[in-house]
Amino acid sequence: MNGMKMQQKAKKLAENRKALYDYEILETYEAGLKLFGHEVKAIKAGHISLKGSYVVIKDQEAFLINSLISPYQEKNTPDDYDKYRSRKLLLRKKEIQSLIGKSKQKGLTLIPIKIYTKKNLIKLEFGIGKGKREIDKRQKIKKREFEIEKQREFRGR
């Protein structure tokens, strides 16, 4: 390898596709997660779901609410373990201050987008999102179907 460090590739562990469909993401942030050891193993094994989860700021701290992390090994998990517990996000104070201001604006929410590994650490990408209207969603579907049809026609020649 001639002394060169190998670049570690970020591995996507979970994605919230519904959020990308329902919301227009205006700005994204990256945060670490405060987790238990068995939760880290479960996440790396893919036992996580971001469906229906969201980010909340309470008392100058950010939390991931309502995300499901199933036990890695059911028998070795503590009896009082809550799969849906709130997990603290690790952010800088400056980032939290800017998020407080932006999340107070009407119509904006903090939505988790994906969880991935970065240099062996588990990171959460979340964004400030504005809800899409039903008309916008239909237009996006029509545009996607038009592009697919165009590709079929192009290949058919």
Stockholm file with secondary structure:
# STOCKHOLM 1.0

chainA/1-157         MNGMKMQQKAKKLAENRKALYDYEILETYEAGLKLFGHEVKAIKAGHISLKGSYVVIKDQEAFLINSLISPYQEKNTPDDYDKYRSRKLLLRKKEIQSLIGKSKQKGLTLIPIKIYTKKNLIKLEFGIGKGKREIDKRQKIKKREFEIEKQREFRGR
#=GR chainA/1-157 SS CTTCCCCCCCEEEEECHHHHHHEEEEEEEEEEECCCHHHHHHHHTTCEECTTCEEEEETTEEEEESCEECCSSGGGSCTTCCTTCCEEEECCHHHHHHHHHHHTSTTEEEEEEEEEEETTEEEEEEEEEEECCHHHHHHHHHHHHHHHHHHHHHHHC
#=GC SS_cons         CTTCCCCCCCEEEEECHHHHHHEEEEEEEEEEECCCHHHHHHHHTTCEECTTCEEEEETTEEEEESCEECCSSGGGSCTTCCTTCCEEEECCHHHHHHHHHHHTSTTEEEEEEEEEEETTEEEEEEEEEEECCHHHHHHHHHHHHHHHHHHHHHHHC
//
